[in-house]
Amino acid sequence: MMKIDLAVLRPTVIGHAILFLLTALGLTIVAVLHEAYLLILVGGMAFLLAIIHPRFRLWGLIVLMPLVYSGLGFELAGFGLFDLYAIFFILLFILRKFYEGLRFDRVPVLGWTAIMLVAFIPSLLNTKHYGASLLGFLRFLYPIMLAWALYDVIWQQRSVKLIRMILFVFVIETVLIGLYGIYDAYANRPLFSAFIGRIQFGLFPEVNYYASYMMLAIPLAYAFLLAESGRWRKLLFLSALACLFFSIVLTVSRSAMATMLAVFLVFSFYLFRKLAGVKKFYSLGLLAALLTVVGLTVFTETGRKTVDVIALVHRVQSAFSGRDVSFQQRLNILEVATRMVSAHPVVGVGFGTFERVYNDYQGSSLSTLSARSTHNTPLRMLAETGVLGFLAGAVFIVCLISYLVSAWRIVISPYWRTLLLGLIISVLAYLLLSLTLDQLTDPPFWMITTLALVAATLGREGILDSPD
């Protein structure tokens, strides 16, 4: 009887198609039918297929990425299909490492995450809310382990084409999410009718997280636009960029729009420095196009009917006038966090316990209504883990950016130099948004960071400059 060695089985076009169709069916069930048990059945079939080969497992993770914030209907401890799949992904990584005798390849920068975990442990011992602190620690450990497993799978392939395809699929996937969000908002009304509220995709629990997810794809779409040759490819990514831009504007998220403007300015400056002669004005032309779209939205009748400009302008003006309620709440939360740091400067009040101990430090003079979250990742890290944990996190960020930038300087290929720049800006954009959101445990950030690290390492070894 013939034995099939699954370890050497290679994915086929048919296999990829089956995995894609199963995943698409699962996404359709979530978006349309909301039937959890059917979703589990489809997810189980996809998982059984995925374990055949690492690339199948990898693509399953990428395709399910839009479900990262979506829990199952019966609230399985807040976990959703993506989390369940990611946990199996991690377990298979751990089992393989045990099979190999715990032999690990050198992984750049991610080793600092182990230092972060060790630096957070004293904060767990310094709190009376052990359960909440341990849960927060495990929630942080989960995306870190996912990053290690993802790096290992991609690094084993050492494929330039694979990384490019992952980035391409992520951009297109995010554009489809944006289009669905726009369609969902206008499904029961004319396209150019005024609407009230902030548009987002239904699977995201909060509009700012939806906007931050969109922001991960904008630098990559911009990089593809600059790197790709051919009229139709450029048109594709220009359309993708326009869709992502419009999706961000419709969220009326001030932090996301400010970050998006910063991204466009960075790319415009890069083009102005890179191009020569008359082509320098290409960068200015793209920036002018962005400003034109904003102007048409604000000053034309069609624009005012398409976007709730009144709400948009009001949110922007209130941020600078000092009359914004959320801004005042953030100031009060900052004061409460400062009191926590003053009381426990070295090890903090306990990782993952900011909301639990909030009332103990709020007092009677500060009112934040129902607001309890820091809405600021560095502030949360400082309050919960003290100077010890904060410095460990800061060292990780500095080492990460330094490694990526140094690799970008080494890469010779204009194509990959541009894509690597897009990855770096994507990571920086998410870090910038973390100043207004709690995103320390978000898998999308760690996954994009891992892709950037793999690409940077391949660039350092000269693989990006050679044919795949």
WOGI-V109343 format. One record per run of one state. SS is the DSSP state (H for helix, E for strand, L for the rest). FROM is the first residue (numbers start at 0). LEN is the number of residues. If there is no record, write none. Layout:
SS:FROM:LEN
SS:FROM:LEN
This chain:
L:0:5
H:5:3
L:8:4
H:12:21
L:33:2
H:35:15
L:50:3
H:53:14
L:67:8
E:75:1
L:76:2
E:78:1
L:79:1
H:80:19
L:99:11
H:110:15
L:125:4
H:129:28
L:157:2
H:159:27
L:186:20
H:206:21
L:227:3
H:230:21
L:251:2
H:253:21
L:274:2
H:276:23
L:299:1
H:300:6
L:306:2
H:308:13
L:321:3
H:324:19
L:343:10
H:353:9
L:362:14
H:376:34
L:410:3
H:413:20
L:433:9
H:442:18
L:460:8
